[in-house]
Amino acid sequence: MAELNRLKKSHISPPRFTRDIRMLAVARLISEMGDELALIALLFRLKDAGPGAVSALLGVFAATRILVAPVSGLVVDRVSTRRLIALVSLGQAVVAVLLSVTNGGMIFLLVFLLAVGGSIIGPAWNSFIAYVVPSEELSRTYAFIQSYRSLAIVTGAAVGGYIVERLGSSSALLIDAATFLFVGFIGATLQDERTPSSRREGVKGMAQGFAAFVRSPVLLWSLVLLASFNMSAGVIEVLSVFLVTDELGGSASDYGLILGSLGASMFLSGLVLSRHPLVGRDTTWLMVSALLSAAGMAAYGLSTGIWMAMAAFFLNGIGLSGLHIFGTPILVRHTKEQERGRVFAASSSVTMGGMLLATGVAGAIGELFPPRPIIVCAALV
């Protein structure tokens, strides 16, 4: 009876998150808001150069995550989380300030530097979460953090579109720089600390993250699924701004509202799942999430107006939220603590590889065909 009551309580009462997890969620909110501001600013700064330039921008970001993954993952496993988050965030703030006053080819170099920082920050946060949160609370915790990150998409997209349209892209990039400083402060003031691994494995150790996926069929299947969706997302990210402005007659603010609807659905689904976890295997819900996301992407490509596009992205957001919430715990439960930084970096590398391939293809095809049929095909594939 006591066990039954405990199980009932675990499915009704929301978890009590620690101070570090709450602050981490706030840091992710601020970070994602800054990223949305920067994304909209850079997309509209390069829009006049055509789909090829937008594709190149996203391609540089993805290629960097792929190339530096072995090194960044090893750094995460070897350096304390506090120091790593603080120093890397400070460097990213400097780069964002430089981006605000830069045009032309230098934009791509600075985006490369931002991506290097991102390839470290993401695995560092995820490794810290896996270290301080019990396995049975992982899905709830990631749903809680996902709700904050998604709220940032709503705020960042809507505000970012307005700032770019009214004040220009430089203002958005300066705000992005301020968000990096805030994240660095949060990282430096964490109460808990993940103990860095003391093992010295050299070059061989850099490949440990990729080896983990080879050892586990479940991890490999999950990775292939997530990489496939990143490919579809890459196509849509390149061509979305052209669908909204050229075919739907929208503005930067309309584009921000559409991205905001995506964030709103991810926020609501994350909030619900953090309080009422679903019964069943994470792998099953991962597949359901994938189907919902694909349906939303296809509907977005078929949209005939801004409101329809917002509704389609809302559905897509529910699926994307599930991919994050159910995919990450699968990774944590099938890896060792001392290698998780490299595993998270390897996962990011492969999924970004799918995006890199997709952005290259989308940029080339986008020069020849209108965006609508390309987006629909990407969703169906």
N, C-alpha and C positions, 0 to 999 in steps of 0.2 A: 504493500500500500504506500509506504514511504517513497519507494522508487517511482510508482505511478504518479504521485503528487509532484515529485521533482520533475518528471518529464512534462507534465501538464504545465507546470510553472515556467519551464524553459521555453515553451511555445507560446506563452501568453505575455509574460513580463519582458519588457525591453531590457537589454543588457546594460549594466552600469559600466561605462567605459572609463578607463583611467585618464588621469590628467594628460599624459603624453599622447594618448590616442585622440582625445578631444582637440588638443593643440595641433596635432598632426593633421587632423581633418580640416581645421581652419587654415593651416599652411597650404594644404592642397587646394582649398577653395581659392585663396589669394593667388596661388601659382597658376591655376588653370584660368582664372580671370585674366591675368596678365598675358598668358599664352593666347587667349582668344583675341585680346586687344592687338597683340603683335601680328597674329595671323591675318586679321582683316586689314590691318594697316599695310602689311607687305603685299598681300594679294592685290589690293587696289593701287598700290604704288607701281606694281608690275603689270597690271591689267592691260594697259595700252600696248605693251610689247607683245601681247598675244598669248595663246595657250602654251606655246613653247617655253616662254619665260616663266610662267606659273609652274609648269611641269618641272623645269630646271630647279626652281626654288625648293619645291617639295622633294625633288630627287636628291639634292644636296643634303637636305636634312636626313632623309632615309639612308643614303649611302654612308654618311658619317656614323650613324648608329650601328650600321653593319660592320664597318671597318674597325671601329674602336671597341666593340663589344668584348673581345677577349681581355683587353687591357683594363677596361673600365670595371668589368666584373671582378677581376682580380684585386683591383684597388678597393672595391667595396668590401671584399672579404678580408682585406688586410688593414684597413684604416677605420678608426672609430667613427660612428655615425655623426656624433656632434661636430667633430672637426671637419669631416667631409662635407656635410651639408652647409656649414658656415662658410668655408673657403670657396667652394664651387659656386654658391649663390652670389657671393661677392663678385667673383669673376664674371658671372652672367650679367650682373647689374651694369658693370662697366661696358660690356659688349652691347647691351641694349641702348645705353646712352650713345655710343658710337653709331649704332644703326639709325638713331633718330636724326642724325646730321649727314647721313651717307646716301649716295645714289650710285647707280651704275653697277659695274661688276663687283665692287667692294661689298655690296650687299650679300653676295653669295659666300664670301670669305667669312663675314661676321655671322651669318647663319650657320656656317660650319662650326664655328666656335661655340655658339649657343647649343648646337646639337651635341657637341662633346660633353658639355655640362649636363645636358639632359640624359645622356647615356649613363651618367654616374648617379644623378639625383634619384631617378626612378627606381633602379635596383636597390639603392641605399634605403629608401623609404620602405619598400616591400620587404627587404630583409629584416629591417627593424620591427615591422609589424609581425612577421612570422616568428620573431624571437620572443616578443613580449606577450603575444596573444595565444591562449590555449587553442589546440586544434579544433575542438568542438565549437569554438566561437568565431572561427575565421570567416565563415560566410556572412554572419551578422556584422562582423567588424568591417569587412570590405564593403558590404552594402551601406553601412553607416558612412564610411569615408566616401563612397561613390556618390551618395546623396549630396554631400558638400561639394565635391568636384563638379557635379552636374549643375548645382545651383550657380556655380561660377560660370558655366557655359551660358546660362540664361543671362546673368548679369553682364559678363564680359562681351557676349555677342551683341546684346542690345545696346549697351553703352559704347562698345567699340564701334559699331556701325554709326552711331550718332556722332562720336568724336571725330571719326575719319571724315564724315560728310561735312561737319560744321567747323572743326578746328584743324583738320589735317592729320596725316599719318604720324608726324613727328611727336605730337602730343600723346598719342596712344602709346608710342614706343617709350616715351619718358615715364609714363605710368607703369609700363611693364618693368622698367628698371627698378622702380620703387617696390614693386611686388617681390622682386628677387631679394632685395635687402630685408624685407619682412620675413621671408622664408628662411633666410640665413640666421636671423635672430631667433626664430622658433627652434631651428636645429641646434643652435648653440646652447639653448636653455632647456633641453630635454632632461628629465629627471633620471630615467633609466638609460642604460647604455649597453649596446650589443658588444660582447667581447670579440675583438678581431681574432681571426685564426692566426696562430703562430707558425703554421706549417709553411715551409719554403719549397715550392714545387717547380719553380722556374717556368720555362716555356711550356712544358707539358701541362702544368697546372692551368694555363690559360684556356686549354681546350676542355677542361673538366665540365664546364656548363653544357657544351654540346654533347659530350659523352653521356650525360644523364638522360637525355632524350632517346638516345640509341638503346639504353638499358631498359627503358620502360615503355611498353606499347601504349599505355594510357596517356602518358605524357606526349608521345609522338603523335597520337591521334588528335589530341587537343591542340597541339601546336599547328598541325596541318590545317585544322578547322579555322583557327584564329588567323593564320597567315592568309588563307583564302579570303576571309572577310576583310582583311587589311587591303588586299588587292582591289576588291570592289570599292572600298572606301577611298582608295587612292584615285581611282578613276573619277569618282563623284567629286572628290575634293578639287581636282584640277578643273573639271568642267562645270561645277555647280554655279560659280560666279557668272559664267556665260549663259547658263540656262535662266538664271534669275533676271539678269539685266537685258539680255538680247531677245529671249523668247517670251518671258513673262512680263517684261517691261518694268522690272523692279529697280530700286535704288540700293545704295549701301545700307540704308536703314532697313529696307525690306529683307536684304540678305541677312542682316543681324537678327531680325525677328524670326526668320526661318531657323537659323542656328539656335536661337533661343528656345524654340519649340522642342528641338532635340534635347537641349539641356533640361527643359522642364519635365519631360517624360522620364529622363534618366534620374532626375532628382526625386520625383514622386515614387518611381519603382524602387529606387534605393532606400528611400525612407520607409516604405511599406515592408520591404524584405528585411530591413534591420530590426523590425519589431515583430514581424510574423514570418519566420522562415518557412520555406516550402518543404513538404515531406517528400523524400525520394532522393535518388542519387544525383550528385552534382553533374555527372556526365549526361544524364537524361535531360536535366534542365538546361544544360549547355546547348544541346541540340534544339530544344524548343526555342531558346533564345535566338539561335542562328536562323531558324525559319521565320520568326517574327521580324528580324532585322532585314532579311532578304525581301520580304513582302513590302516593308516600308520603303526600301530603296527603289523597288520597281514602281511603286505608286508615286514616288517622287519624280521619277523620269517621265511618268505619264501626266503629271500635274498640268492643269490649264490656267492656274491662277496662284497668287501668293498664299491664299488661305488653304487651298488644297495641298500646296507644297508643305505648309506648316503642319497639316494633319498627317501627311506622309512621314515627315521627319519625326513627328511625335511617336508614331508606331515604330519607326526605326530605332528611336531612342530606347524604347522598352527592351527591344532585343539586344541592343548594344550594352545596356546596363547589365543584363543577364550574362552576357559573354564575359564581362569583367568580374562580376560577383561570383560566378560559379567556376570560371576558368582559373583564377589565381589560387584558390584553395587546393585545387587539383595539383597544381604545380608544387605547392608547399608540402603537401602530404606525401609526395613521391620523391622528395629530395632530402639530402642531409644538410643540417644547419650550416656547416663550415663551407659549403659550396654554393649556397643559395644566391649570393651576389652574382656569381658567374652564371648560374642557371637563369636568373632573371634577365641578365644582360644578353645571354644567348637567345632566350625567347624573344626579347625585343629585337635582336639582330635579325632573326628569321622573319618575324612578322613585318619588320621594316623592309626586309628584302622583297617581300611580296608587294609592299607599297611602292618601292623603287621601280620594280618592273612595271607595275600598273601605271605609275605616273609617266614613265617614258612612253608607254604605248598610248596612253590617253593624250599626251601632248602631240604625238605624231598624228593620231587619228582625228583629233580635234581640229587640226588644220584642214582636214579634208571633208569632214561630215559635221552636221549639227549635233549639239550635245544630247538632245533628248534620246534618240535611239541608242547611243553609246551607253548612257546611264542605265537604260532598261536592260540591255544585254549584259552589262556588268553585274546587275542584281540577279539575273537569272542564272548566270554562270556560277 
